[in-house]
């Protein structure tokens, strides 16, 4: 049986790990490379780096930070933020990333997913979807760090990008981000049921039970969290042991 993955997320702005609520009100959570090294040692299954201002500020992502992290960490590293073209994917893979995440660029041109997947393989192409609830059972994608509405239905878009070759969906509930109120399980389940690739649930973890719910109720293949780990409320080991106790297969060191 495939193990469920537990993924600490490092949102990076101005060279520091930050964490906010609903994508705003950011507070400092440390040095990215040091944090990644600590999570690697703690038994994280993967680490996700997201340069949260790259698209909004119209610049590329953080190659040097990726390179320094890859030199010191041995778990898979997913990097996103400001990724626009297959050339950006190439540069990040060469810098040491294992997977590269498209977000705003894929919304603007879904064919960029196909171009990147054709060249590098679906296994290293992630499509990040940031969505808000707009009606019961309906979720709309927002881009540019949640600043720009698109009118695009999140479930239909997930189907589209996986058909284009995305090997994984990183699904963030913007309504829940940083609130510690739990994943948007209805949205997670709807997209998990709609696609045949792994879905990473993101946005809203405040307790270890929320991680369990993301898998058992949301159907996610992986769960991503930030605040509970960054600020010392729980360790990666505690989270994994709790998930195992609830019948979820996990990798332990």
BAFI-3210 file (N, C-alpha, C; in Angstrom, 3 decimals, decimal comma, padded with zeros to 6 digits):
// residues 253
n [1|2|3|4|5|6|7|8|9|10|11|12|13|14|15|16|17|18|19|20|21|22|23|24|25|26|27|28|29|30|31|32|33|34|35|36|37|38|39|40|41|42|43|44|45|46|47|48|49|50|51|52|53|54|55|56|57|58|59|60|61|62|63|64|65|66|67|68|69|70|71|72|73|74|75|76|77|78|79|80|81|82|83|84|85|86|87|88|89|90|91|92|93|94|95|96|97|98|99|100|101|102|103|104|105|106|107|108|109|110|111|112|113|114|115|116|117|118|119|120|121|122|123|124|125|126|127|128|129|130|131|132|133|134|135|136|137|138|139|140|141|142|143|144|145|146|147|148|149|150|151|152|153|154|155|156|157|158|159|160|161|162|163|164|165|166|167|168|169|170|171|172|173|174|175|176|177|178|179|180|181|182|183|184|185|186|187|188|189|190|191|192|193|194|195|196|197|198|199|200|201|202|203|204|205|206|207|208|209|210|211|212|213|214|215|216|217|218|219|220|221|222|223|224|225|226|227|228|229|230|231|232|233|234|235|236|237|238|239|240|241|242|243|244|245|246|247|248|249|250|251|252|253]
n.u [000,842|000,485|002,184|000,925|001,820|003,475|003,840|005,714|005,251|006,994|006,475|007,862|009,119|010,875|013,260|012,802|011,091|007,616|004,368|000,905|-002,569|-005,263|-003,732|-002,640|-001,240|001,401|003,846|007,158|008,937|011,421|014,673|014,785|016,463|017,588|015,240|014,248|016,265|015,943|013,376|013,846|015,561|013,734|012,043|010,239|008,304|008,385|009,376|007,999|008,591|007,395|007,505|005,972|005,491|006,427|005,011|003,154|004,910|006,064|008,451|011,143|011,691|013,424|016,357|018,937|018,416|017,060|019,110|020,968|019,447|018,923|021,441|021,745|019,598|017,722|015,272|012,481|012,019|009,759|009,129|007,712|006,174|006,251|006,905|006,958|007,514|008,675|011,389|011,920|011,261|013,270|015,542|015,046|014,974|017,599|018,800|018,246|015,667|013,069|010,467|008,352|006,212|003,501|001,375|-000,187|000,666|-000,211|-002,926|-003,238|-002,291|-002,919|-001,578|001,082|001,585|001,367|003,533|005,723|005,418|005,664|008,339|009,792|008,493|005,535|005,783|007,253|005,890|003,804|000,590|-000,521|-003,412|-005,224|-008,028|-011,304|-014,377|-017,333|-019,959|-022,382|-020,832|-019,227|-016,228|-013,900|-011,036|-008,311|-005,659|-002,206|-001,234|-003,675|-004,892|-006,250|-009,223|-010,578|-012,792|-012,790|-013,717|-012,707|-012,719|-013,199|-010,948|-008,911|-009,366|-008,733|-005,950|-004,730|-005,319|-003,686|-001,250|-000,275|001,184|000,415|-001,724|-001,663|-003,604|-005,038|-007,102|-008,159|-009,880|-009,487|-006,803|-004,230|-006,032|-006,426|-008,642|-009,129|-008,978|-010,680|-012,826|-014,859|-014,238|-011,702|-012,319|-014,003|-012,239|-010,269|-011,808|-012,284|-009,998|-007,226|-004,749|-002,344|-003,541|-002,637|-003,595|-004,138|-004,070|-005,333|-004,747|-004,905|-004,955|-003,918|-005,861|-007,025|-005,225|-005,594|-008,279|-008,034|-007,104|-008,788|-011,390|-011,214|-009,905|-007,293|-003,936|-001,724|-000,802|-000,446|001,150|001,808|001,809|001,418|003,727|005,846|005,743|006,093|004,012|003,352|005,311|006,788|007,065|005,192|002,860|002,868|002,741|000,238|-001,389|-000,865|-001,936|-004,546|-005,028|-003,801|-001,439|001,939|005,272|007,814|010,810]
n.v [-001,198|002,224|004,763|007,512|010,902|013,367|016,761|019,474|022,933|025,621|028,829|031,459|034,731|037,575|036,287|034,932|032,515|032,719|033,131|033,492|034,511|033,568|034,304|036,782|039,194|038,456|036,714|036,336|033,273|032,182|031,100|029,871|027,747|026,648|025,862|023,951|022,023|021,228|020,075|017,976|016,400|015,798|013,968|014,537|013,813|015,082|018,361|021,526|024,408|027,623|030,517|033,176|035,752|035,976|035,863|037,937|040,084|039,966|038,492|036,087|032,848|031,462|030,564|030,259|029,728|027,312|025,733|025,742|024,513|021,980|020,909|020,234|018,777|015,735|014,790|014,719|017,747|020,209|022,997|026,185|029,193|031,977|030,474|030,134|029,054|026,215|026,439|027,624|025,472|023,657|025,059|025,076|022,341|021,703|023,176|021,662|021,007|018,570|018,417|020,686|023,426|024,817|027,701|030,494|030,867|028,565|028,882|031,078|030,004|026,954|025,139|025,305|023,458|021,053|021,371|021,388|018,907|017,151|017,482|016,998|015,059|013,889|013,248|015,135|017,495|019,727|021,080|023,869|024,811|027,438|028,154|029,530|029,226|029,874|029,381|027,004|023,909|024,792|026,091|028,642|029,554|031,568|033,838|035,111|035,228|035,117|037,476|037,988|037,333|034,703|033,487|030,855|027,485|025,370|022,533|021,734|022,855|021,395|018,904|019,599|020,357|018,029|016,391|017,641|016,860|017,281|015,905|015,923|017,514|020,409|021,499|024,267|025,646|028,790|030,070|028,760|028,949|029,258|029,533|027,490|025,897|023,551|021,490|022,365|020,100|019,245|020,432|019,302|016,565|016,622|017,319|015,352|013,142|013,782|013,629|011,568|011,620|012,132|014,153|016,890|018,016|021,233|024,077|025,247|023,548|022,832|021,060|017,696|015,884|017,120|016,572|013,827|013,825|015,015|012,969|010,697|011,685|013,670|012,434|012,852|012,293|013,194|015,360|018,732|021,084|024,012|026,170|024,694|023,268|025,112|026,832|025,250|023,755|021,100|018,186|016,701|013,960|013,443|014,031|012,082|009,720|010,013|009,886|007,277|005,901|006,285|004,643|005,233|004,599|005,381|006,594|005,930|007,006]
n.w [000,000|-000,819|000,933|002,848|002,412|004,388|004,429|005,191|004,593|003,250|003,041|001,351|001,579|000,699|001,317|003,689|005,751|006,008|007,547|007,256|007,580|005,616|003,420|004,034|006,458|007,300|009,240|010,556|010,225|010,225|008,833|005,532|004,510|006,809|008,096|006,306|006,480|009,119|009,014|007,263|008,824|010,794|009,688|007,634|004,706|002,286|001,188|000,695|-001,075|-001,482|-003,238|-002,356|-003,257|-005,807|-008,334|-008,015|-007,735|-010,153|-010,885|-011,136|-009,541|-006,632|-007,115|-005,939|-003,246|-003,473|-004,484|-002,360|-000,406|-001,528|-001,486|001,150|002,049|001,882|001,234|-001,090|-002,925|-003,582|-005,608|-006,035|-007,362|-009,238|-011,445|-014,836|-017,392|-019,391|-019,389|-016,950|-015,344|-016,064|-015,098|-012,327|-011,726|-012,346|-010,375|-008,194|-007,395|-007,041|-007,896|-009,677|-009,347|-010,991|-011,004|-011,223|-013,892|-015,178|-015,075|-016,723|-019,106|-019,800|-021,416|-020,841|-018,905|-020,334|-022,116|-020,342|-019,057|-021,209|-021,814|-019,419|-017,976|-016,368|-013,703|-012,327|-012,479|-011,005|-010,387|-008,812|-007,126|-006,000|-004,246|-003,561|-001,744|-003,472|-003,721|-002,492|-002,795|-004,867|-006,156|-006,726|-008,641|-007,619|-008,403|-008,367|-005,708|-004,443|-005,041|-007,382|-009,001|-011,049|-012,145|-012,833|-012,508|-009,929|-009,837|-012,479|-013,653|-012,450|-013,632|-016,264|-016,197|-015,351|-017,484|-019,299|-018,390|-015,790|-012,916|-010,328|-007,945|-006,065|-003,692|-002,328|000,105|000,178|001,875|004,239|004,811|007,116|009,208|010,969|011,153|009,893|006,880|003,788|003,350|001,650|-000,813|-001,210|-001,390|-003,643|-005,709|-005,460|-006,182|-008,788|-010,335|-011,472|-010,340|-007,644|-004,943|-003,012|000,056|001,350|003,529|006,361|008,542|011,949|013,990|014,820|014,137|011,956|009,915|009,644|008,797|006,279|004,715|005,238|004,964|003,021|000,957|000,146|-001,067|000,120|002,820|003,683|005,758|007,749|009,840|012,270|012,530|012,118|014,318|016,482|017,642|017,120|016,331|013,391|013,770|015,834|014,436|012,421|013,940|015,089|012,844|011,964|014,141|013,586|011,524|009,089|006,629|007,080|006,546|008,759|010,389]
ca.u [000,000|001,232|002,162|000,500|002,950|003,310|004,689|005,797|005,315|007,744|006,148|009,041|009,016|012,055|014,315|012,451|009,842|006,554|003,062|-000,162|-003,929|-005,932|-002,720|-002,181|-000,818|002,528|004,826|008,405|009,056|012,791|015,480|014,259|017,374|017,659|013,961|014,181|017,187|015,331|012,270|014,464|016,024|012,579|011,328|009,255|008,358|008,768|009,339|007,471|008,982|006,574|007,865|004,584|005,368|007,122|004,120|002,616|005,969|006,509|009,861|011,380|011,752|014,622|017,248|020,048|017,876|016,794|020,398|021,549|018,621|019,116|022,758|021,730|018,417|017,679|013,891|012,057|011,795|008,876|009,334|006,767|006,171|006,928|007,272|006,161|007,820|009,438|012,777|011,967|011,278|014,624|016,476|014,794|015,417|019,062|019,201|018,077|014,267|012,591|009,221|008,153|004,784|002,905|000,131|-000,803|001,004|-001,054|-004,263|-003,168|-002,040|-002,800|-000,679|002,433|001,668|001,652|004,901|006,679|005,283|006,215|009,797|010,435|007,717|004,464|006,117|007,862|005,094|002,695|-000,228|-001,091|-004,718|-005,682|-009,448|-012,216|-015,782|-018,148|-021,345|-022,338|-020,323|-018,550|-015,005|-013,306|-009,592|-007,740|-004,230|-001,386|-001,272|-005,044|-005,340|-006,947|-010,223|-010,494|-014,052|-012,560|-014,135|-011,520|-012,812|-013,008|-009,556|-008,104|-009,499|-008,024|-004,487|-004,261|-005,360|-002,524|-000,040|000,146|001,267|-000,036|-002,435|-001,485|-004,891|-005,105|-008,315|-007,796|-010,754|-009,006|-005,360|-003,777|-007,102|-006,375|-010,002|-009,219|-009,071|-012,000|-012,910|-015,751|-013,464|-010,640|-012,940|-014,513|-011,132|-009,672|-012,661|-012,366|-008,743|-006,592|-003,383|-002,377|-003,936|-002,089|-004,513|-003,425|-004,862|-006,245|-004,434|-004,684|-004,831|-003,498|-007,059|-007,254|-004,400|-006,305|-009,486|-007,668|-006,935|-009,925|-012,617|-010,956|-009,368|-005,986|-002,803|-000,705|-001,314|000,558|000,884|002,859|001,790|001,536|005,115|006,770|005,724|006,390|002,853|003,502|006,443|006,472|006,933|003,893|001,812|002,856|002,269|-001,204|-002,034|-000,753|-002,894|-005,871|-005,132|-003,242|-000,054|002,917|006,676|008,516|012,262]
ca.v [000,000|003,478|005,551|008,909|011,805|014,532|017,750|020,841|023,935|026,827|030,006|032,315|036,110|038,377|035,438|034,370|031,759|033,533|032,479|034,440|033,993|033,923|034,849|038,113|039,257|037,528|036,853|035,649|031,933|031,705|030,980|028,745|026,609|026,033|025,198|022,755|021,042|020,706|019,193|016,787|015,606|015,398|012,876|014,945|013,010|016,032|019,755|022,386|025,818|028,476|031,935|033,637|037,061|036,006|036,226|039,259|041,063|039,762|038,102|034,656|032,236|031,602|029,468|030,065|029,088|025,928|025,047|025,555|023,539|020,663|020,416|019,852|017,985|014,517|014,433|015,429|019,185|020,819|024,445|026,941|030,645|032,648|029,534|030,541|028,352|024,974|026,816|027,792|024,112|023,134|025,740|024,642|020,954|021,735|023,738|020,644|020,677|017,292|018,718|022,120|023,720|025,958|028,198|031,534|030,681|027,507|029,447|031,938|029,184|025,566|024,362|025,286|022,168|020,038|021,570|020,968|017,463|016,465|017,538|016,523|013,985|014,317|012,976|016,296|018,694|019,924|022,280|024,388|025,451|028,215|028,348|029,980|028,858|030,976|028,933|025,630|022,933|025,433|026,755|029,418|029,761|032,914|033,813|036,224|035,238|035,309|038,848|038,130|036,309|034,233|032,936|029,473|026,469|024,638|021,106|021,609|023,181|020,235|017,908|020,093|020,333|016,644|015,916|018,236|016,168|017,511|014,641|016,099|018,769|021,003|022,186|025,113|026,400|030,140|030,417|028,098|029,158|029,886|029,704|026,337|025,360|022,311|021,566|022,359|018,683|019,068|020,766|018,306|015,334|016,821|017,291|014,014|012,227|014,205|013,396|010,277|011,858|012,489|015,499|017,329|018,923|022,351|025,216|025,172|022,573|023,362|019,924|016,465|015,271|017,713|015,817|012,562|014,099|015,299|011,685|009,780|012,333|014,451|011,597|013,324|011,365|013,836|016,511|019,779|021,978|025,005|026,828|023,792|022,844|026,249|027,494|024,292|023,156|019,661|017,763|015,798|012,621|013,373|014,014|010,770|008,710|010,195|009,384|005,819|005,432|006,386|003,692|005,749|004,125|006,458|006,204|006,384|006,845]
ca.w [000,000|-000,855|002,162|002,783|002,636|005,251|003,764|005,694|003,537|003,582|002,249|001,438|001,097|001,061|001,842|004,998|005,849|006,609|007,620|007,532|007,621|004,361|002,515|004,461|007,848|007,379|010,312|010,262|010,810|010,204|007,624|004,756|004,396|008,143|008,360|005,473|007,037|010,341|008,643|006,708|009,966|011,606|009,043|006,632|003,485|001,249|001,613|-000,366|-001,040|-002,335|-003,234|-002,418|-003,890|-007,090|-009,428|-007,716|-007,977|-011,527|-010,962|-011,095|-008,226|-005,797|-007,496|-005,002|-002,048|-003,835|-004,606|-001,020|000,313|-002,117|-001,072|002,559|002,367|001,092|000,893|-002,297|-002,763|-004,575|-005,603|-006,852|-007,214|-010,333|-012,506|-015,996|-018,633|-019,228|-019,078|-015,487|-014,786|-016,269|-014,193|-010,952|-011,609|-012,316|-009,074|-007,169|-007,125|-007,557|-008,584|-009,888|-009,274|-011,702|-010,429|-012,060|-015,309|-015,723|-015,248|-017,900|-020,289|-019,346|-022,260|-020,269|-018,205|-021,348|-022,624|-019,312|-018,828|-022,379|-021,804|-018,188|-017,373|-015,454|-012,301|-011,663|-012,748|-010,063|-010,599|-007,567|-007,283|-004,842|-004,533|-002,515|-001,900|-004,004|-003,581|-001,991|-003,745|-006,000|-005,718|-007,819|-008,562|-007,540|-008,713|-007,887|-004,251|-003,980|-005,301|-008,652|-009,272|-012,426|-012,643|-013,268|-011,557|-009,498|-010,177|-013,925|-013,964|-012,040|-014,700|-017,449|-016,089|-015,297|-018,867|-019,963|-017,964|-014,403|-012,198|-008,949|-007,654|-004,738|-003,544|-001,137|000,400|000,625|003,003|005,453|004,978|008,350|010,202|011,876|011,286|009,137|005,421|003,158|002,992|000,498|-002,008|-001,362|-001,865|-005,009|-006,666|-005,392|-006,939|-010,194|-011,049|-011,178|-009,855|-006,230|-004,511|-001,732|000,738|001,973|003,980|007,492|009,592|013,290|014,901|014,156|013,553|010,644|008,962|009,435|008,015|004,901|004,019|005,382|004,491|001,812|-000,100|-000,293|-001,031|000,952|003,567|003,817|006,889|007,988|011,154|013,429|012,620|012,203|015,623|017,531|018,308|016,958|015,523|012,294|014,345|016,511|013,412|011,766|014,886|015,239|011,633|012,022|015,153|012,982|010,427|007,846|006,470|007,006|006,644|009,962|010,303]
c.u [000,882|001,097|001,622|001,695|002,556|004,336|004,646|005,949|006,040|007,340|007,266|008,737|010,235|013,114|014,047|011,201|008,812|005,280|002,025|-001,497|-004,644|-005,012|-002,255|-001,759|000,366|003,396|006,013|008,456|010,444|013,454|015,038|015,173|017,492|016,370|013,846|015,080|016,597|014,188|012,776|014,892|014,852|011,749|010,230|009,410|008,765|008,809|008,871|007,903|008,057|007,001|006,571|004,405|005,903|006,210|003,569|003,636|006,604|008,002|009,967|011,498|013,189|015,629|018,350|019,577|017,581|018,100|020,991|020,758|018,874|020,462|022,732|020,578|018,293|016,261|013,498|011,663|010,923|008,997|008,317|006,852|006,946|007,370|006,357|006,327|008,543|010,915|012,953|012,019|012,678|015,604|016,296|015,211|016,942|019,580|019,006|016,653|013,942|011,287|009,058|006,657|004,432|001,650|-000,487|-000,533|000,146|-002,481|-004,302|-003,023|-001,842|-001,843|000,755|002,648|002,032|003,095|005,932|006,627|005,850|007,739|010,419|009,703|006,712|004,859|006,729|007,097|003,861|001,896|-000,859|-002,388|-005,080|-007,130|-010,217|-013,619|-016,564|-019,637|-021,277|-021,885|-019,625|-017,377|-014,330|-011,818|-009,269|-006,242|-003,531|-001,493|-002,646|-005,625|-006,257|-007,937|-010,200|-011,832|-013,956|-012,943|-012,955|-011,559|-012,582|-011,565|-008,631|-008,176|-008,682|-006,517|-003,944|-004,324|-004,172|-001,217|000,449|000,109|000,758|-000,749|-002,125|-002,661|-004,942|-006,452|-007,917|-008,650|-010,198|-007,550|-005,039|-004,801|-007,099|-007,751|-010,205|-009,320|-010,520|-012,196|-013,824|-015,000|-012,384|-011,202|-013,411|-013,381|-010,421|-010,473|-012,636|-011,124|-008,129|-005,119|-003,466|-002,788|-003,330|-003,078|-003,719|-004,417|-005,774|-005,897|-004,164|-004,508|-004,363|-004,690|-007,370|-006,445|-005,079|-007,515|-009,166|-007,541|-008,225|-011,224|-012,412|-010,400|-007,997|-004,933|-001,679|-001,351|-000,158|000,168|002,067|002,854|002,055|002,961|006,061|006,874|005,714|005,206|002,912|004,772|005,948|006,244|005,588|002,752|001,719|002,334|000,760|-001,942|-001,987|-001,781|-004,323|-005,967|-004,573|-001,795|000,908|004,318|007,256|010,000|012,705]
c.v [001,254|004,216|006,959|009,794|012,982|015,576|019,090|021,816|025,176|027,923|031,019|033,686|036,872|037,533|034,822|033,515|032,637|032,696|033,512|033,737|034,498|034,695|036,261|038,049|038,368|037,803|035,934|034,292|031,339|031,656|029,746|027,529|025,888|025,272|023,901|021,653|020,405|019,748|017,897|015,854|015,058|014,298|013,286|014,096|013,843|017,404|020,583|023,824|026,598|029,929|032,711|034,994|037,098|036,441|037,626|040,359|040,907|039,497|036,588|034,142|032,159|030,481|029,218|029,349|027,616|025,141|024,752|024,520|022,128|020,054|019,824|018,930|016,819|014,008|015,196|016,872|019,676|022,330|025,104|028,423|031,298|031,734|029,784|029,639|027,032|025,266|027,062|026,426|023,536|023,741|025,270|023,191|020,887|022,289|022,739|020,317|019,305|017,455|020,231|022,381|024,977|026,395|029,206|031,320|029,608|027,978|030,301|031,130|027,734|024,719|024,370|023,999|021,066|020,139|021,059|019,459|016,667|016,411|016,849|015,363|014,501|014,179|014,174|017,590|018,716|021,141|022,670|025,120|026,130|028,596|028,802|029,448|030,070|030,654|027,521|024,652|023,516|026,256|027,401|029,622|031,249|032,810|035,031|036,366|035,517|036,671|038,982|036,995|035,947|033,809|031,476|028,503|025,557|023,166|020,904|021,895|022,036|019,139|018,320|019,919|018,913|016,009|016,451|017,596|016,466|016,195|014,714|017,447|019,182|021,936|022,959|025,807|027,753|030,590|029,878|028,423|029,890|029,993|028,615|025,716|024,080|022,534|021,799|020,954|018,435|019,354|019,723|017,011|015,476|016,729|015,951|013,008|012,526|013,865|012,059|010,445|012,211|013,942|015,759|018,323|019,984|023,418|024,890|024,234|023,265|022,274|018,703|015,725|015,858|016,985|014,491|012,780|014,357|014,041|010,873|010,375|013,094|013,638|011,998|012,223|011,890|015,008|017,463|020,685|022,905|025,455|025,867|023,305|024,026|026,795|026,497|023,664|021,632|019,383|016,872|014,376|012,451|013,260|012,643|009,686|008,801|009,648|007,862|005,239|005,467|005,582|004,147|005,271|005,291|005,865|006,787|006,142|005,612]
c.w [000,000|000,472|001,874|003,116|003,532|004,798|004,500|004,521|004,036|002,600|002,447|000,844|001,603|001,772|003,199|004,878|006,561|006,683|007,990|007,699|006,380|003,425|002,884|005,925|008,133|008,601|010,054|010,969|010,569|008,840|006,831|004,721|005,734|008,456|007,564|006,029|008,301|010,020|008,012|007,843|010,786|010,957|008,087|005,377|002,278|001,905|000,424|-000,107|-001,969|-002,159|-003,443|-003,078|-005,308|-008,234|-009,231|-008,025|-009,349|-011,626|-010,867|-009,677|-007,717|-006,014|-006,476|-003,737|-002,305|-003,881|-003,232|-000,217|-000,205|-001,723|000,337|002,940|001,400|000,855|-000,368|-002,001|-003,920|-004,462|-006,524|-006,543|-008,332|-011,450|-013,704|-017,210|-018,338|-018,969|-017,584|-014,806|-014,897|-015,260|-012,750|-010,739|-011,543|-010,989|-007,936|-006,796|-007,707|-008,336|-008,652|-010,022|-010,067|-010,961|-011,400|-013,545|-015,946|-015,929|-016,515|-019,183|-019,871|-020,183|-021,742|-019,472|-019,190|-021,846|-021,616|-019,087|-019,996|-022,312|-020,593|-017,515|-016,364|-013,996|-011,587|-011,912|-011,847|-010,518|-009,272|-007,882|-005,966|-005,106|-003,301|-002,809|-002,393|-003,950|-003,023|-003,074|-004,948|-005,481|-006,917|-007,568|-008,487|-007,783|-008,098|-006,365|-003,689|-004,273|-006,515|-008,865|-010,750|-013,010|-013,056|-012,157|-011,223|-009,912|-011,668|-014,312|-013,573|-013,090|-015,932|-017,316|-015,942|-016,685|-019,661|-019,511|-016,562|-013,636|-010,776|-008,850|-006,223|-004,509|-002,232|-001,041|000,951|001,799|004,316|005,778|006,273|009,457|011,267|012,108|010,487|007,642|004,982|002,582|001,799|-000,795|-002,276|-001,919|-003,314|-006,033|-006,634|-006,211|-008,440|-010,998|-010,631|-010,822|-008,375|-006,002|-003,136|-001,133|001,487|002,419|005,138|008,618|010,929|014,330|014,111|013,554|012,176|009,566|008,618|008,521|006,540|004,064|004,048|004,839|003,183|000,662|-000,600|-000,191|-000,148|001,656|003,840|004,971|007,084|009,440|012,301|013,620|012,851|013,620|016,790|018,234|018,254|016,164|014,381|012,824|015,049|015,496|012,761|012,699|015,076|014,017|011,571|012,989|014,631|011,675|009,096|007,723|006,250|007,049|007,915|009,791|011,078]
res [x|x|x|x|x|x|x|x|x|x|x|x|x|x|x|x|x|x|x|x|x|x|x|x|x|x|x|x|x|x|x|x|x|x|x|x|x|x|x|x|x|x|x|x|x|x|x|x|x|x|x|x|x|x|x|x|x|x|x|x|x|x|x|x|x|x|x|x|x|x|x|x|x|x|x|x|x|x|x|x|x|x|x|x|x|x|x|x|x|x|x|x|x|x|x|x|x|x|x|x|x|x|x|x|x|x|x|x|x|x|x|x|x|x|x|x|x|x|x|x|x|x|x|x|x|x|x|x|x|x|x|x|x|x|x|x|x|x|x|x|x|x|x|x|x|x|x|x|x|x|x|x|x|x|x|x|x|x|x|x|x|x|x|x|x|x|x|x|x|x|x|x|x|x|x|x|x|x|x|x|x|x|x|x|x|x|x|x|x|x|x|x|x|x|x|x|x|x|x|x|x|x|x|x|x|x|x|x|x|x|x|x|x|x|x|x|x|x|x|x|x|x|x|x|x|x|x|x|x|x|x|x|x|x|x|x|x|x|x|x|x|x|x|x|x|x|x|x|x|x|x|x|x]
***
